[in-house]
């Protein structure tokens, strides 16, 4: 079996905006391979508070270009992290407290590379994918927050 060149650009295993539930186990399973010695995952979970106020739910909306933009961005991250395997998905729709809004995974030969790639992946997606959240607070207040 041929060994992949560790200096080759990273590989995009999956990149999408999704209406279905996300979980880190799926991301882990898809990036792990015989040549990776480290897998780092990230789960951005809906919490029950923001700015000192109780949050009851979130609704995420995405621009029609969000899927394509997600793929472009994950490919950019892959180009910065040779030898990695990357997976990222952002949820849209109504999410409850405890649901995963963003899941990312990076696999690499060594832990340092996997940690760096996963952090870059999360920060890049959060800053640039055209997704917005509508926060619903227990006091009835509703607030829009832009992701990109």
N, CA, C and O atoms as a GROMACS GRO file, in nm:
protein
  592
    1UNK      N    1   0.085  -0.118   0.000
    1UNK     CA    2   0.000   0.000   0.000
    1UNK      C    3   0.088   0.124   0.000
    1UNK      O    4   0.184   0.131   0.077
    2UNK      N    5   0.058   0.220  -0.086
    2UNK     CA    6   0.135   0.345  -0.094
    2UNK      C    7   0.104   0.434   0.026
    2UNK      O    8  -0.010   0.443   0.070
    3UNK      N    9   0.208   0.498   0.077
    3UNK     CA   10   0.191   0.591   0.187
    3UNK      C   11   0.174   0.731   0.130
    3UNK      O   12   0.249   0.771   0.041
    4UNK      N   13   0.077   0.803   0.181
    4UNK     CA   14   0.053   0.940   0.134
    4UNK      C   15   0.166   1.030   0.178
    4UNK      O   16   0.216   1.018   0.291
    5UNK      N   17   0.208   1.120   0.091
    5UNK     CA   18   0.314   1.216   0.120
    5UNK      C   19   0.269   1.309   0.231
    5UNK      O   20   0.171   1.381   0.215
    6UNK      N   21   0.341   1.311   0.347
    6UNK     CA   22   0.299   1.397   0.458
    6UNK      C   23   0.312   1.546   0.426
    6UNK      O   24   0.257   1.629   0.499
    7UNK      N   25   0.384   1.581   0.320
    7UNK     CA   26   0.396   1.721   0.282
    7UNK      C   27   0.286   1.764   0.185
    7UNK      O   28   0.273   1.882   0.152
    8UNK      N   29   0.205   1.667   0.139
    8UNK     CA   30   0.095   1.700   0.048
    8UNK      C   31  -0.010   1.779   0.124
    8UNK      O   32  -0.021   1.766   0.246
    9UNK      N   33  -0.086   1.863   0.054
    9UNK     CA   34  -0.192   1.939   0.122
    9UNK      C   35  -0.284   1.845   0.200
    9UNK      O   36  -0.300   1.728   0.165
   10UNK      N   37  -0.343   1.899   0.304
   10UNK     CA   38  -0.437   1.820   0.381
   10UNK      C   39  -0.556   1.778   0.295
   10UNK      O   40  -0.575   1.830   0.185
   11UNK      N   41  -0.633   1.687   0.347
   11UNK     CA   42  -0.747   1.631   0.275
   11UNK      C   43  -0.878   1.675   0.340
   11UNK      O   44  -0.892   1.668   0.462
   12UNK      N   45  -0.972   1.721   0.259
   12UNK     CA   46  -1.105   1.754   0.308
   12UNK      C   47  -1.187   1.626   0.302
   12UNK      O   48  -1.219   1.576   0.194
   13UNK      N   49  -1.220   1.573   0.417
   13UNK     CA   50  -1.300   1.451   0.424
   13UNK      C   51  -1.448   1.486   0.414
   13UNK      O   52  -1.526   1.415   0.350
   14UNK      N   53  -1.488   1.598   0.479
   14UNK     CA   54  -1.628   1.640   0.479
   14UNK      C   55  -1.634   1.788   0.515
   14UNK      O   56  -1.560   1.834   0.602
   15UNK      N   57  -1.722   1.860   0.449
   15UNK     CA   58  -1.744   2.002   0.479
   15UNK      C   59  -1.885   2.036   0.435
   15UNK      O   60  -1.918   2.026   0.316
   16UNK      N   61  -1.970   2.078   0.530
   16UNK     CA   62  -2.109   2.106   0.494
   16UNK      C   63  -2.180   2.188   0.600
   16UNK      O   64  -2.138   2.197   0.715
   17UNK      N   65  -2.289   2.249   0.556
   17UNK     CA   66  -2.387   2.309   0.644
   17UNK      C   67  -2.502   2.209   0.644
   17UNK      O   68  -2.548   2.166   0.538
   18UNK      N   69  -2.548   2.171   0.762
   18UNK     CA   70  -2.639   2.057   0.774
   18UNK      C   71  -2.765   2.089   0.855
   18UNK      O   72  -2.759   2.162   0.954
   19UNK      N   73  -2.876   2.033   0.812
   19UNK     CA   74  -3.001   2.044   0.889
   19UNK      C   75  -3.017   1.928   0.986
   19UNK      O   76  -3.108   1.928   1.069
   20UNK      N   77  -2.929   1.830   0.976
   20UNK     CA   78  -2.940   1.713   1.064
   20UNK      C   79  -2.841   1.725   1.181
   20UNK      O   80  -2.742   1.796   1.174
   21UNK      N   81  -2.872   1.652   1.287
   21UNK     CA   82  -2.790   1.655   1.408
   21UNK      C   83  -2.646   1.615   1.376
   21UNK      O   84  -2.620   1.531   1.290
   22UNK      N   85  -2.553   1.678   1.449
   22UNK     CA   86  -2.410   1.654   1.432
   22UNK      C   87  -2.356   1.585   1.557
   22UNK      O   88  -2.406   1.607   1.668
   23UNK      N   89  -2.253   1.501   1.538
   23UNK     CA   90  -2.187   1.446   1.656
   23UNK      C   91  -2.039   1.424   1.627
   23UNK      O   92  -2.000   1.392   1.515
   24UNK      N   93  -1.959   1.442   1.730
   24UNK     CA   94  -1.814   1.433   1.714
   24UNK      C   95  -1.767   1.292   1.683
   24UNK      O   96  -1.661   1.275   1.622
   25UNK      N   97  -1.842   1.190   1.723
   25UNK     CA   98  -1.800   1.053   1.693
   25UNK      C   99  -1.797   1.026   1.543
   25UNK      O  100  -1.708   0.957   1.494
   26UNK      N  101  -1.894   1.079   1.471
   26UNK     CA  102  -1.896   1.063   1.326
   26UNK      C  103  -1.773   1.131   1.264
   26UNK      O  104  -1.706   1.074   1.179
   27UNK      N  105  -1.745   1.253   1.309
   27UNK     CA  106  -1.629   1.326   1.258
   27UNK      C  107  -1.501   1.249   1.286
   27UNK      O  108  -1.417   1.233   1.197
   28UNK      N  109  -1.485   1.201   1.409
   28UNK     CA  110  -1.366   1.123   1.448
   28UNK      C  111  -1.350   1.003   1.355
   28UNK      O  112  -1.244   0.981   1.296
   29UNK      N  113  -1.457   0.924   1.343
   29UNK     CA  114  -1.452   0.802   1.263
   29UNK      C  115  -1.412   0.830   1.118
   29UNK      O  116  -1.340   0.750   1.057
   30UNK      N  117  -1.457   0.940   1.064
   30UNK     CA  118  -1.430   0.969   0.923
   30UNK      C  119  -1.289   1.023   0.897
   30UNK      O  120  -1.237   1.006   0.787
   31UNK      N  121  -1.227   1.089   0.995
   31UNK     CA  122  -1.091   1.141   0.971
   31UNK      C  123  -0.982   1.043   1.012
   31UNK      O  124  -0.870   1.050   0.960
   32UNK      N  125  -1.011   0.954   1.104
   32UNK     CA  126  -0.911   0.859   1.151
   32UNK      C  127  -0.869   0.765   1.037
   32UNK      O  128  -0.953   0.720   0.960
   33UNK      N  129  -0.740   0.736   1.029
   33UNK     CA  130  -0.690   0.643   0.928
   33UNK      C  131  -0.564   0.574   0.980
   33UNK      O  132  -0.516   0.606   1.089
   34UNK      N  133  -0.512   0.481   0.902
   34UNK     CA  134  -0.390   0.409   0.941
   34UNK      C  135  -0.269   0.500   0.954
   34UNK      O  136  -0.177   0.470   1.030
   35UNK      N  137  -0.268   0.611   0.883
   35UNK     CA  138  -0.152   0.699   0.885
   35UNK      C  139  -0.162   0.813   0.986
   35UNK      O  140  -0.068   0.891   1.002
   36UNK      N  141  -0.276   0.822   1.055
   36UNK     CA  142  -0.292   0.930   1.152
   36UNK      C  143  -0.273   0.876   1.293
   36UNK      O  144  -0.334   0.776   1.331
   37UNK      N  145  -0.188   0.943   1.368
   37UNK     CA  146  -0.162   0.902   1.506
   37UNK      C  147  -0.234   0.989   1.606
   37UNK      O  148  -0.227   0.964   1.727
   38UNK      N  149  -0.302   1.092   1.558
   38UNK     CA  150  -0.373   1.183   1.647
   38UNK      C  151  -0.500   1.233   1.581
   38UNK      O  152  -0.501   1.266   1.462
   39UNK      N  153  -0.606   1.238   1.660
   39UNK     CA  154  -0.733   1.297   1.615
   39UNK      C  155  -0.776   1.396   1.722
   39UNK      O  156  -0.780   1.363   1.841
   40UNK      N  157  -0.807   1.518   1.678
   40UNK     CA  158  -0.858   1.621   1.769
   40UNK      C  159  -0.996   1.660   1.719
   40UNK      O  160  -1.015   1.687   1.600
   41UNK      N  161  -1.094   1.662   1.810
   41UNK     CA  162  -1.230   1.701   1.773
   41UNK      C  163  -1.271   1.825   1.852
   41UNK      O  164  -1.218   1.854   1.958
   42UNK      N  165  -1.369   1.896   1.795
   42UNK     CA  166  -1.427   2.012   1.860
   42UNK      C  167  -1.578   2.003   1.845
   42UNK      O  168  -1.628   1.972   1.737
   43UNK      N  169  -1.648   2.030   1.952
   43UNK     CA  170  -1.793   2.040   1.947
   43UNK      C  171  -1.836   2.173   2.005
   43UNK      O  172  -1.817   2.199   2.124
   44UNK      N  173  -1.895   2.258   1.922
   44UNK     CA  174  -1.953   2.384   1.969
   44UNK      C  175  -2.096   2.356   2.008
   44UNK      O  176  -2.181   2.329   1.923
   45UNK      N  177  -2.125   2.361   2.137
   45UNK     CA  178  -2.252   2.316   2.193
   45UNK      C  179  -2.337   2.436   2.235
   45UNK      O  180  -2.285   2.534   2.289
   46UNK      N  181  -2.467   2.429   2.211
   46UNK     CA  182  -2.559   2.535   2.252
   46UNK      C  183  -2.564   2.536   2.405
   46UNK      O  184  -2.599   2.437   2.468
   47UNK      N  185  -2.528   2.651   2.462
   47UNK     CA  186  -2.530   2.664   2.609
   47UNK      C  187  -2.656   2.737   2.654
   47UNK      O  188  -2.727   2.796   2.572
   48UNK      N  189  -2.682   2.734   2.784
   48UNK     CA  190  -2.806   2.789   2.837
   48UNK      C  191  -2.795   2.935   2.881
   48UNK      O  192  -2.883   2.985   2.950
   49UNK      N  193  -2.689   3.002   2.843
   49UNK     CA  194  -2.673   3.143   2.883
   49UNK      C  195  -2.587   3.218   2.782
   49UNK      O  196  -2.506   3.159   2.710
   50UNK      N  197  -2.606   3.350   2.778
   50UNK     CA  198  -2.521   3.438   2.699
   50UNK      C  199  -2.535   3.578   2.755
   50UNK      O  200  -2.646   3.628   2.772
   51UNK      N  201  -2.423   3.640   2.784
   51UNK     CA  202  -2.427   3.776   2.836
   51UNK      C  203  -2.504   3.790   2.966
   51UNK      O  204  -2.566   3.894   2.991
   52UNK      N  205  -2.500   3.687   3.048
   52UNK     CA  206  -2.570   3.691   3.176
   52UNK      C  207  -2.719   3.665   3.168
   52UNK      O  208  -2.789   3.676   3.269
   53UNK      N  209  -2.770   3.630   3.050
   53UNK     CA  210  -2.912   3.603   3.032
   53UNK      C  211  -2.934   3.456   2.997
   53UNK      O  212  -2.850   3.394   2.932
   54UNK      N  213  -3.047   3.402   3.042
   54UNK     CA  214  -3.079   3.263   3.015
   54UNK      C  215  -3.126   3.244   2.871
   54UNK      O  216  -3.220   3.310   2.826
   55UNK      N  217  -3.060   3.154   2.798
   55UNK     CA  218  -3.096   3.120   2.660
   55UNK      C  219  -3.183   2.995   2.664
   55UNK      O  220  -3.152   2.900   2.737
   56UNK      N  221  -3.293   2.994   2.585
   56UNK     CA  222  -3.380   2.877   2.581
   56UNK      C  223  -3.365   2.796   2.452
   56UNK      O  224  -3.390   2.675   2.451
   57UNK      N  225  -3.324   2.862   2.343
   57UNK     CA  226  -3.299   2.792   2.217
   57UNK      C  227  -3.229   2.886   2.120
   57UNK      O  228  -3.224   3.007   2.142
   58UNK      N  229  -3.175   2.828   2.013
   58UNK     CA  230  -3.114   2.904   1.903
   58UNK      C  231  -3.173   2.856   1.772
   58UNK      O  232  -3.210   2.739   1.758
   59UNK      N  233  -3.182   2.948   1.676
   59UNK     CA  234  -3.218   2.910   1.540
   59UNK      C  235  -3.108   2.964   1.450
   59UNK      O  236  -3.084   3.085   1.444
   60UNK      N  237  -3.042   2.873   1.378
   60UNK     CA  238  -2.936   2.912   1.285
   60UNK      C  239  -2.991   2.919   1.144
   60UNK      O  240  -3.066   2.832   1.101
   61UNK      N  241  -2.952   3.026   1.072
   61UNK     CA  242  -2.988   3.043   0.932
   61UNK      C  243  -2.860   3.058   0.852
   61UNK      O  244  -2.759   3.108   0.903
   62UNK      N  245  -2.863   3.015   0.726
   62UNK     CA  246  -2.745   3.023   0.641
   62UNK      C  247  -2.780   3.085   0.507
   62UNK      O  248  -2.890   3.067   0.455
   63UNK      N  249  -2.685   3.158   0.453
   63UNK     CA  250  -2.696   3.210   0.317
   63UNK      C  251  -2.691   3.091   0.220
   63UNK      O  252  -2.627   2.990   0.251
   64UNK      N  253  -2.758   3.100   0.104
   64UNK     CA  254  -2.754   2.989   0.008
   64UNK      C  255  -2.613   2.948  -0.035
   64UNK      O  256  -2.593   2.835  -0.079
   65UNK      N  257  -2.517   3.038  -0.023
   65UNK     CA  258  -2.379   3.006  -0.060
   65UNK      C  259  -2.300   2.936   0.051
   65UNK      O  260  -2.184   2.902   0.032
   66UNK      N  261  -2.361   2.914   0.166
   66UNK     CA  262  -2.289   2.865   0.283
   66UNK      C  263  -2.221   2.730   0.262
   66UNK      O  264  -2.108   2.710   0.305
   67UNK      N  265  -2.288   2.636   0.196
   67UNK     CA  266  -2.227   2.505   0.172
   67UNK      C  267  -2.101   2.517   0.088
   67UNK      O  268  -1.997   2.459   0.121
   68UNK      N  269  -2.110   2.592  -0.021
   68UNK     CA  270  -1.994   2.611  -0.108
   68UNK      C  271  -1.881   2.683  -0.036
   68UNK      O  272  -1.764   2.650  -0.051
   69UNK      N  273  -1.918   2.783   0.043
   69UNK     CA  274  -1.818   2.859   0.119
   69UNK      C  275  -1.750   2.770   0.222
   69UNK      O  276  -1.629   2.780   0.243
   70UNK      N  277  -1.828   2.684   0.287
   70UNK     CA  278  -1.771   2.591   0.384
   70UNK      C  279  -1.666   2.503   0.319
   70UNK      O  280  -1.557   2.485   0.374
   71UNK      N  281  -1.697   2.448   0.203
   71UNK     CA  282  -1.601   2.363   0.132
   71UNK      C  283  -1.475   2.441   0.096
   71UNK      O  284  -1.364   2.390   0.114
   72UNK      N  285  -1.490   2.562   0.044
   72UNK     CA  286  -1.374   2.646   0.010
   72UNK      C  287  -1.286   2.671   0.132
   72UNK      O  288  -1.164   2.658   0.124
   73UNK      N  289  -1.348   2.705   0.242
   73UNK     CA  290  -1.273   2.738   0.364
   73UNK      C  291  -1.200   2.617   0.421
   73UNK      O  292  -1.085   2.629   0.463
   74UNK      N  293  -1.265   2.502   0.423
   74UNK     CA  294  -1.200   2.382   0.475
   74UNK      C  295  -1.083   2.344   0.383
   74UNK      O  296  -0.980   2.298   0.431
   75UNK      N  297  -1.100   2.363   0.253
   75UNK     CA  298  -0.989   2.337   0.160
   75UNK      C  299  -0.872   2.433   0.184
   75UNK      O  300  -0.757   2.393   0.175
   76UNK      N  301  -0.903   2.560   0.216
   76UNK     CA  302  -0.796   2.656   0.249
   76UNK      C  303  -0.721   2.612   0.374
   76UNK      O  304  -0.598   2.617   0.377
   77UNK      N  305  -0.794   2.569   0.475
   77UNK     CA  306  -0.730   2.520   0.598
   77UNK      C  307  -0.644   2.398   0.566
   77UNK      O  308  -0.531   2.387   0.614
   78UNK      N  309  -0.695   2.307   0.485
   78UNK     CA  310  -0.620   2.187   0.446
   78UNK      C  311  -0.489   2.225   0.378
   78UNK      O  312  -0.386   2.160   0.399
   79UNK      N  313  -0.493   2.329   0.295
   79UNK     CA  314  -0.371   2.370   0.225
   79UNK      C  315  -0.265   2.424   0.322
   79UNK      O  316  -0.146   2.421   0.293
   80UNK      N  317  -0.310   2.474   0.437
   80UNK     CA  318  -0.217   2.527   0.538
   80UNK      C  319  -0.163   2.419   0.632
   80UNK      O  320  -0.069   2.444   0.708
   81UNK      N  321  -0.223   2.299   0.626
   81UNK     CA  322  -0.185   2.192   0.719
   81UNK      C  323  -0.160   2.062   0.642
   81UNK      O  324  -0.248   1.975   0.636
   82UNK      N  325  -0.041   2.049   0.584
   82UNK     CA  326  -0.008   1.929   0.505
   82UNK      C  327  -0.025   1.801   0.586
   82UNK      O  328   0.003   1.796   0.706
   83UNK      N  329  -0.072   1.698   0.518
   83UNK     CA  330  -0.083   1.566   0.579
   83UNK      C  331  -0.202   1.547   0.673
   83UNK      O  332  -0.214   1.441   0.734
   84UNK      N  333  -0.290   1.646   0.685
   84UNK     CA  334  -0.405   1.633   0.775
   84UNK      C  335  -0.527   1.582   0.700
   84UNK      O  336  -0.533   1.586   0.577
   85UNK      N  337  -0.624   1.535   0.777
   85UNK     CA  338  -0.756   1.498   0.725
   85UNK      C  339  -0.856   1.578   0.806
   85UNK      O  340  -0.857   1.571   0.929
   86UNK      N  341  -0.943   1.656   0.736
   86UNK     CA  342  -1.031   1.751   0.803
   86UNK      C  343  -1.178   1.722   0.779
   86UNK      O  344  -1.218   1.677   0.672
   87UNK      N  345  -1.259   1.750   0.881
   87UNK     CA  346  -1.404   1.730   0.877
   87UNK      C  347  -1.466   1.848   0.950
   87UNK      O  348  -1.425   1.880   1.061
   88UNK      N  349  -1.567   1.914   0.888
   88UNK     CA  350  -1.635   2.025   0.956
   88UNK      C  351  -1.779   2.035   0.908
   88UNK      O  352  -1.808   2.020   0.789
   89UNK      N  353  -1.868   2.062   1.002
   89UNK     CA  354  -2.008   2.084   0.969
   89UNK      C  355  -2.068   2.185   1.066
   89UNK      O  356  -2.039   2.184   1.185
   90UNK      N  357  -2.151   2.272   1.012
   90UNK     CA  358  -2.224   2.370   1.093
   90UNK      C  359  -2.372   2.340   1.078
   90UNK      O  360  -2.420   2.319   0.966
   91UNK      N  361  -2.442   2.337   1.186
   91UNK     CA  362  -2.584   2.305   1.187
   91UNK      C  363  -2.667   2.429   1.156
   91UNK      O  364  -2.628   2.540   1.191
   92UNK      N  365  -2.779   2.411   1.090
   92UNK     CA  366  -2.879   2.515   1.071
   92UNK      C  367  -3.013   2.461   1.118
   92UNK      O  368  -3.032   2.340   1.130
   93UNK      N  369  -3.105   2.553   1.145
   93UNK     CA  370  -3.236   2.514   1.196
   93UNK      C  371  -3.244   2.541   1.345
   93UNK      O  372  -3.158   2.608   1.402
   94UNK      N  373  -3.348   2.488   1.407
   94UNK     CA  374  -3.371   2.510   1.550
   94UNK      C  375  -3.289   2.411   1.632
   94UNK      O  376  -3.295   2.290   1.611
   95UNK      N  377  -3.212   2.466   1.726
   95UNK     CA  378  -3.129   2.384   1.814
   95UNK      C  379  -3.168   2.410   1.960
   95UNK      O  380  -3.199   2.523   1.998
   96UNK      N  381  -3.164   2.306   2.038
   96UNK     CA  382  -3.196   2.314   2.180
   96UNK      C  383  -3.066   2.318   2.261
   96UNK      O  384  -2.958   2.290   2.208
   97UNK      N  385  -3.077   2.351   2.386
   97UNK     CA  386  -2.962   2.350   2.476
   97UNK      C  387  -2.900   2.210   2.473
   97UNK      O  388  -2.970   2.110   2.487
   98UNK      N  389  -2.768   2.205   2.456
   98UNK     CA  390  -2.697   2.077   2.450
   98UNK      C  391  -2.674   2.024   2.311
   98UNK      O  392  -2.593   1.933   2.293
   99UNK      N  393  -2.743   2.078   2.209
   99UNK     CA  394  -2.721   2.035   2.071
   99UNK      C  395  -2.588   2.089   2.019
   99UNK      O  396  -2.543   2.196   2.061
  100UNK      N  397  -2.525   2.015   1.928
  100UNK     CA  398  -2.401   2.060   1.865
  100UNK      C  399  -2.435   2.152   1.748
  100UNK      O  400  -2.511   2.116   1.658
  101UNK      N  401  -2.377   2.273   1.750
  101UNK     CA  402  -2.396   2.369   1.642
  101UNK      C  403  -2.283   2.362   1.540
  101UNK      O  404  -2.304   2.384   1.421
  102UNK      N  405  -2.163   2.330   1.588
  102UNK     CA  406  -2.046   2.319   1.502
  102UNK      C  407  -1.964   2.200   1.549
  102UNK      O  408  -1.933   2.187   1.668
  103UNK      N  409  -1.930   2.112   1.455
  103UNK     CA  410  -1.843   2.000   1.486
  103UNK      C  411  -1.728   2.003   1.386
  103UNK      O  412  -1.748   2.022   1.267
  104UNK      N  413  -1.606   1.983   1.439
  104UNK     CA  414  -1.488   1.981   1.355
  104UNK      C  415  -1.394   1.872   1.405
  104UNK      O  416  -1.392   1.839   1.523
  105UNK      N  417  -1.317   1.817   1.313
  105UNK     CA  418  -1.216   1.717   1.350
  105UNK      C  419  -1.097   1.731   1.257
  105UNK      O  420  -1.111   1.761   1.138
  106UNK      N  421  -0.979   1.708   1.314
  106UNK     CA  422  -0.856   1.708   1.236
  106UNK      C  423  -0.773   1.588   1.279
  106UNK      O  424  -0.754   1.564   1.399
  107UNK      N  425  -0.725   1.513   1.183
  107UNK     CA  426  -0.637   1.400   1.210
  107UNK      C  427  -0.504   1.427   1.142
  107UNK      O  428  -0.498   1.480   1.031
  108UNK      N  429  -0.397   1.389   1.210
  108UNK     CA  430  -0.262   1.409   1.157
  108UNK      C  431  -0.172   1.301   1.215
  108UNK      O  432  -0.213   1.224   1.302
  109UNK      N  433  -0.050   1.296   1.168
  109UNK     CA  434   0.045   1.198   1.218
  109UNK      C  435   0.079   1.222   1.364
  109UNK      O  436   0.103   1.127   1.440
  110UNK      N  437   0.081   1.349   1.405
  110UNK     CA  438   0.121   1.385   1.542
  110UNK      C  439   0.021   1.481   1.605
  110UNK      O  440  -0.050   1.552   1.534
  111UNK      N  441   0.015   1.483   1.739
  111UNK     CA  442  -0.085   1.562   1.810
  111UNK      C  443  -0.074   1.712   1.786
  111UNK      O  444  -0.176   1.779   1.771
  112UNK      N  445   0.047   1.766   1.782
  112UNK     CA  446   0.063   1.910   1.761
  112UNK      C  447   0.000   1.955   1.630
  112UNK      O  448  -0.068   2.058   1.626
  113UNK      N  449   0.023   1.879   1.525
  113UNK     CA  450  -0.034   1.911   1.394
  113UNK      C  451  -0.186   1.902   1.398
  113UNK      O  452  -0.255   1.986   1.341
  114UNK      N  453  -0.238   1.801   1.465
  114UNK     CA  454  -0.383   1.783   1.473
  114UNK      C  455  -0.447   1.897   1.551
  114UNK      O  456  -0.550   1.950   1.510
  115UNK      N  457  -0.386   1.936   1.667
  115UNK     CA  458  -0.440   2.047   1.745
  115UNK      C  459  -0.439   2.177   1.665
  115UNK      O  460  -0.538   2.249   1.663
  116UNK      N  461  -0.328   2.206   1.600
  116UNK     CA  462  -0.318   2.330   1.521
  116UNK      C  463  -0.420   2.333   1.409
  116UNK      O  464  -0.486   2.434   1.387
  117UNK      N  465  -0.433   2.224   1.338
  117UNK     CA  466  -0.526   2.218   1.226
  117UNK      C  467  -0.671   2.231   1.274
  117UNK      O  468  -0.751   2.300   1.211
  118UNK      N  469  -0.706   2.167   1.385
  118UNK     CA  470  -0.842   2.174   1.435
  118UNK      C  471  -0.875   2.316   1.480
  118UNK      O  472  -0.983   2.367   1.451
  119UNK      N  473  -0.783   2.380   1.551
  119UNK     CA  474  -0.808   2.518   1.594
  119UNK      C  475  -0.825   2.610   1.473
  119UNK      O  476  -0.917   2.692   1.470
  120UNK      N  477  -0.737   2.598   1.374
  120UNK     CA  478  -0.746   2.679   1.253
  120UNK      C  479  -0.880   2.653   1.183
  120UNK      O  480  -0.944   2.747   1.136
  121UNK      N  481  -0.920   2.528   1.177
  121UNK     CA  482  -1.047   2.490   1.114
  121UNK      C  483  -1.166   2.558   1.183
  121UNK      O  484  -1.250   2.618   1.116
  122UNK      N  485  -1.172   2.548   1.314
  122UNK     CA  486  -1.283   2.606   1.390
  122UNK      C  487  -1.285   2.758   1.375
  122UNK      O  488  -1.390   2.816   1.347
  123UNK      N  489  -1.171   2.823   1.393
  123UNK     CA  490  -1.166   2.969   1.385
  123UNK      C  491  -1.201   3.018   1.244
  123UNK      O  492  -1.270   3.119   1.230
  124UNK      N  493  -1.155   2.949   1.143
  124UNK     CA  494  -1.183   2.988   1.004
  124UNK      C  495  -1.331   2.974   0.972
  124UNK      O  496  -1.391   3.064   0.912
  125UNK      N  497  -1.390   2.863   1.012
  125UNK     CA  498  -1.533   2.841   0.987
  125UNK      C  499  -1.616   2.945   1.062
  125UNK      O  500  -1.704   3.008   1.003
  126UNK      N  501  -1.588   2.965   1.192
  126UNK     CA  502  -1.666   3.060   1.272
  126UNK      C  503  -1.659   3.202   1.216
  126UNK      O  504  -1.758   3.275   1.220
  127UNK      N  505  -1.545   3.240   1.165
  127UNK     CA  506  -1.527   3.378   1.118
  127UNK      C  507  -1.579   3.401   0.976
  127UNK      O  508  -1.604   3.516   0.938
  128UNK      N  509  -1.596   3.296   0.896
  128UNK     CA  510  -1.618   3.319   0.754
  128UNK      C  511  -1.737   3.250   0.688
  128UNK      O  512  -1.773   3.286   0.576
  129UNK      N  513  -1.798   3.154   0.752
  129UNK     CA  514  -1.914   3.089   0.689
  129UNK      C  515  -2.037   3.176   0.715
  129UNK      O  516  -2.061   3.215   0.829
  130UNK      N  517  -2.114   3.207   0.610
  130UNK     CA  518  -2.230   3.296   0.627
  130UNK      C  519  -2.348   3.226   0.696
  130UNK      O  520  -2.445   3.184   0.633
  131UNK      N  521  -2.335   3.216   0.828
  131UNK     CA  522  -2.437   3.157   0.914
  131UNK      C  523  -2.466   3.258   1.025
  131UNK      O  524  -2.375   3.320   1.079
  132UNK      N  525  -2.594   3.273   1.058
  132UNK     CA  526  -2.635   3.366   1.163
  132UNK      C  527  -2.721   3.292   1.263
  132UNK      O  528  -2.794   3.199   1.228
  133UNK      N  529  -2.711   3.334   1.390
  133UNK     CA  530  -2.796   3.270   1.490
  133UNK      C  531  -2.893   3.371   1.550
  133UNK      O  532  -2.861   3.488   1.572
  134UNK      N  533  -3.011   3.321   1.575
  134UNK     CA  534  -3.115   3.396   1.643
  134UNK      C  535  -3.128   3.333   1.781
  134UNK      O  536  -3.166   3.216   1.795
  135UNK      N  537  -3.095   3.412   1.884
  135UNK     CA  538  -3.100   3.362   2.023
  135UNK      C  539  -3.233   3.399   2.087
  135UNK      O  540  -3.278   3.513   2.079
  136UNK      N  541  -3.294   3.301   2.150
  136UNK     CA  542  -3.420   3.322   2.220
  136UNK      C  543  -3.392   3.312   2.370
  136UNK      O  544  -3.345   3.209   2.419
  137UNK      N  545  -3.421   3.420   2.443
  137UNK     CA  546  -3.393   3.427   2.585
  137UNK      C  547  -3.519   3.398   2.667
  137UNK      O  548  -3.631   3.414   2.620
  138UNK      N  549  -3.498   3.354   2.790
  138UNK     CA  550  -3.608   3.320   2.880
  138UNK      C  551  -3.698   3.440   2.907
  138UNK      O  552  -3.817   3.423   2.934
  139UNK      N  553  -3.644   3.563   2.901
  139UNK     CA  554  -3.723   3.683   2.928
  139UNK      C  555  -3.805   3.728   2.807
  139UNK      O  556  -3.872   3.831   2.812
  140UNK      N  557  -3.800   3.650   2.696
  140UNK     CA  558  -3.876   3.682   2.576
  140UNK      C  559  -3.798   3.763   2.473
  140UNK      O  560  -3.844   3.779   2.360
  141UNK      N  561  -3.682   3.814   2.511
  141UNK     CA  562  -3.599   3.891   2.418
  141UNK      C  563  -3.540   3.798   2.312
  141UNK      O  564  -3.506   3.683   2.341
  142UNK      N  565  -3.529   3.849   2.189
  142UNK     CA  566  -3.468   3.774   2.080
  142UNK      C  567  -3.356   3.860   2.022
  142UNK      O  568  -3.372   3.981   2.005
  143UNK      N  569  -3.244   3.797   1.993
  143UNK     CA  570  -3.126   3.869   1.944
  143UNK      C  571  -3.064   3.794   1.828
  143UNK      O  572  -3.048   3.672   1.834
  144UNK      N  573  -3.027   3.867   1.721
  144UNK     CA  574  -2.955   3.809   1.607
  144UNK      C  575  -2.806   3.832   1.627
  144UNK      O  576  -2.763   3.940   1.667
  145UNK      N  577  -2.727   3.726   1.597
  145UNK     CA  578  -2.582   3.735   1.606
  145UNK      C  579  -2.525   3.680   1.476
  145UNK      O  580  -2.562   3.571   1.433
  146UNK      N  581  -2.435   3.756   1.413
  146UNK     CA  582  -2.374   3.712   1.288
  146UNK      C  583  -2.252   3.629   1.311
  146UNK      O  584  -2.165   3.665   1.390
  147UNK      N  585  -2.244   3.517   1.241
  147UNK     CA  586  -2.127   3.431   1.246
  147UNK      C  587  -2.023   3.477   1.145
  147UNK      O  588  -1.903   3.462   1.168
  148UNK      N  589  -2.067   3.533   1.035
  148UNK     CA  590  -1.973   3.575   0.932
  148UNK      C  591  -2.017   3.707   0.873
  148UNK      O  592  -1.951   3.760   0.784
   0.00000   0.00000   0.00000
